[in-house]
């Protein structure tokens, strides 16, 4: 009888220990809370995204402006690899879940390249559509070496190649959420994350999207430091420009067929001109994108403008004269005061301005200050903008 009791007692103790072990294992896989323990990343200028990080390491990335006038917000979960097996997430609550840090990435806009390069993670880029548009020397070397594959073009992404590469994440460029290629990629268990840096309306707003890329590589602190350097340089240049009292008048854009396209008064490009302490002649318009005007209305307002910047893709006065002799009526044409970024190209023909200017607005602003007020920056060498030939 005593032996039976001892045996029964041992069995109960064993079962209790077993249940305890099973219970501990079950408790290890839980939802990571996102409540009071969440820290929101500080964003001063960017309006199109937000980042919240739990003290457990989970990062929630929300994109509220993936394209202009978007009615849809995208929510993504970035989960540390060393915690992925220990947690459970309601996958229906997220548009994609990404394990971080990522080892391989595909991006779809040249504006993404400088952020990767600044963060020191360009070697993780394995694919890009239309690689000829990339100007970065480091990226071009990797393209030549076959380490960055050409994935077709943005409008018709080669999904087979993307799926074969099977990157940890694809950073997408959306025009309205109807991209079938992205849906095909997602069905192959490759997360697609929309980036809306191009929808920002201010120079520092675009530049702050470096904080969007940093969490994918767990480099949030580095991203913050890089942006602070850009912000400081930009604001210092803006303050310097305010020292002058004479503000030259400025014209922009050019004709495409019978329509003259130029920046709206609330646009990214117009903000540069204002911060450089120049008078953009369409500064009082409310558009955040482009204005579409007739040659007659532009002549009426801009004929006597002191400077002309960004005359479409023109790089010489001869090209402009041959394209349309109406250009010769402008004072800035007569006085040879036209400056373009179309002359500054990468080795395969991509325009450096389109790639790097959103990430380095400080360089753009210094160029414009030098053009309008050369006495303020006598040692500056033009980086993007060059005089027309």
Buried (B, 14 or more C-beta within 10 A) or exposed (E): EEEEEEEEEEEEEEEEEEEEEEEEEEEEEEEBEBEEEBEEBEBEBBBBBBBBBBEBBBBBBBBBBBBEEBEEEBBBBBBBBEEEEEBEBEEEEBBBBBBBBBBBBBBBBBBBBBBBBBBEBBEBBBBBBBBBBBBBEEBBEBBEEEBBBBBBEBEEBBBEBBBEBEBBBBBBBBEEBEBEBBEBBBEEEBBBBBBBBBBBBBBBBBBBBBBBBBBBBBBBEBBBEBBEEBBEBBBEBBEBBEEBEEBBBBBBBBBEEEEBBBBBBBBBBBBBBBBBBBBBBBBEBEBBBBBEBEBEEBBEEBEEBBBBBBBBEBBBBEBBBEBEEBBEEBBBBEEEBBBBBBBBBBEEEBBBBBBBBBBBBBBBBBBBBBBBBEEBBEEBEBBBBBEBE
